Every structure is written in C-alpha cells, then in structure tokens.
C-alpha cells in the first residue's frame, strides 16, 4: 500500500478565497444592511433608491426586510460553498 504524503495533502486542501467569494460576501453584507434599514426605518425615511420608499407612507416594510435578509443568507451560503477544497481529478498512485 503506498504511503500518503501528508505535506501534499495539507498544501492541496488549503484554499484561498477567490474573487467570487469576496463579491458574494460584500453583496451579502449589503443585503443584510438593507434588511436592517427596512426593519428600522419607515417608508417615508427610506433612501429614495430603495424599493418601497414612499414619502406619503409611514409604515415599515417588514416583508422587504425579510426578503433582503433571505437573499443575504443565500449569498453567504454561496460564499461559503466557494471556499471548499478543490478535488484533484487525477488519481494519485
């Protein structure tokens, strides 16, 4: 039975985050921040570029906040999935 080279396994299993990981993390943070804004600010105090901003409405957009938070969680999961170890397709013998 061949011996397993521990150094080769350790170096191949360490993975640096890719650009996609960082993009997903930044977008996830932005979505969570948007959710917090939706939950804490009434519609008439939302920034004008937020969907649901209405100067005549004082209600809070709870559903928008839940949706933004859910998208943020999905983006965080996507970032986590991109950090997995790369499987080598060539067999080592």
C-alpha angles and dihedrals in degrees: 000000000000119000119247115239103226094194092056092049093048094050094045094049095054108092128187117217112261128222089262090057092053093046091051091048094050092047090047092053091048091052093049090049090049089051090053090050091050091050096047105036128063118234093259091057097047118112110264093245092060115097109247097032106147125168092204096050124078097181123112119242101231094164092052088052093050091049093048091048091049092051089048091053091049090051091050090051089049090051090050091050091054091058095063120122116271114247114225109229094201115085116239114221 
